[in-house]
Amino acid sequence: MTDPTNDGQNPPPLDGADRSVEIPALEQEIARLQKERDQFELQLQRTLADTANMRRRQQKEIEDGRRRVIEGMAQELLPALDTFTLALGAYDSATQRGAAEDKALMDGVRMTRILLVGALERHGLTEIPAQGLPFDPLRHEAVSMEPAGEVPEGHVVRVLQTGYQIGDHVVRHSRVVVARPAG
């Protein structure tokens, strides 16, 4: 018995079932699997974003911790550096007036200061420039004001104590004298 609608290319089902009934069920399964795949992709993207955020947060915490350790060390060492600077300034003033001090001792103090500054700089601590620059309250602490001579008004006339920073973070403000208008 031959089926007049069957051209011989598609043999009739052996069990006599209609295959068109199974196609919607397969399409539904495919749609369900695609939706599940999309949900997994979305979950993967969120997990990857969370991981990247966590890495950035951890890196920032490490950098902040490092900066705090260096800042603490610098806070303890800066008074020693200031003392070296004052000693060298006193020696230079005394030698200009003709006093004969022990030059070898002062050379040792000078070299020690250079080593200390180098060690601090290698860890990111840098001096805050101030002399002759406009007063910046974020980086400078005005101790007093004096009439402007050759320095423009609002600029730093003299640095009394050098300030330091690690990157953009101020460890200690520069203590300065600021120029005011004459009169």
Secondary structure in CASP SS format (residue, H / E / C, confidence):
PFRMAT SS
TARGET T0000
AUTHOR 0000-0000-0000
METHOD secondary structure of the structure
MODEL  1
M C 1.00
T C 1.00
D C 1.00
P C 1.00
T C 1.00
N C 1.00
D C 1.00
G C 1.00
Q C 1.00
N C 1.00
P C 1.00
P C 1.00
P C 1.00
L C 1.00
D C 1.00
G C 1.00
A C 1.00
D C 1.00
R H 1.00
S H 1.00
V H 1.00
E H 1.00
I H 1.00
P H 1.00
A H 1.00
L H 1.00
E H 1.00
Q H 1.00
E H 1.00
I H 1.00
A H 1.00
R H 1.00
L H 1.00
Q H 1.00
K H 1.00
E H 1.00
R H 1.00
D H 1.00
Q H 1.00
F H 1.00
E H 1.00
L H 1.00
Q H 1.00
L H 1.00
Q H 1.00
R H 1.00
T H 1.00
L H 1.00
A H 1.00
D H 1.00
T H 1.00
A H 1.00
N H 1.00
M H 1.00
R H 1.00
R H 1.00
R H 1.00
Q H 1.00
Q H 1.00
K H 1.00
E H 1.00
I H 1.00
E H 1.00
D H 1.00
G H 1.00
R H 1.00
R H 1.00
R H 1.00
V H 1.00
I H 1.00
E H 1.00
G H 1.00
M H 1.00
A H 1.00
Q H 1.00
E H 1.00
L H 1.00
L H 1.00
P H 1.00
A H 1.00
L H 1.00
D H 1.00
T H 1.00
F H 1.00
T H 1.00
L H 1.00
A H 1.00
L H 1.00
G H 1.00
A H 1.00
Y H 1.00
D H 1.00
S H 1.00
A H 1.00
T H 1.00
Q H 1.00
R C 1.00
G C 1.00
A C 1.00
A C 1.00
E C 1.00
D C 1.00
K H 1.00
A H 1.00
L H 1.00
M H 1.00
D H 1.00
G H 1.00
V H 1.00
R H 1.00
M H 1.00
T H 1.00
R H 1.00
I H 1.00
L H 1.00
L H 1.00
V H 1.00
G H 1.00
A H 1.00
L H 1.00
E H 1.00
R H 1.00
H C 1.00
G C 1.00
L E 1.00
T E 1.00
E E 1.00
I E 1.00
P C 1.00
A C 1.00
Q C 1.00
G C 1.00
L C 1.00
P E 1.00
F C 1.00
D C 1.00
P C 1.00
L C 1.00
R C 1.00
H E 1.00
E E 1.00
A E 1.00
V E 1.00
S E 1.00
M E 1.00
E E 1.00
P E 1.00
A C 1.00
G C 1.00
E C 1.00
V C 1.00
P C 1.00
E C 1.00
G C 1.00
H E 1.00
V E 1.00
V E 1.00
R E 1.00
V E 1.00
L E 1.00
Q E 1.00
T C 1.00
G E 1.00
Y E 1.00
Q E 1.00
I E 1.00
G C 1.00
D C 1.00
H E 1.00
V E 1.00
V E 1.00
R E 1.00
H C 1.00
S E 1.00
R E 1.00
V E 1.00
V E 1.00
V E 1.00
A E 1.00
R E 1.00
P C 1.00
A C 1.00
G C 1.00
END
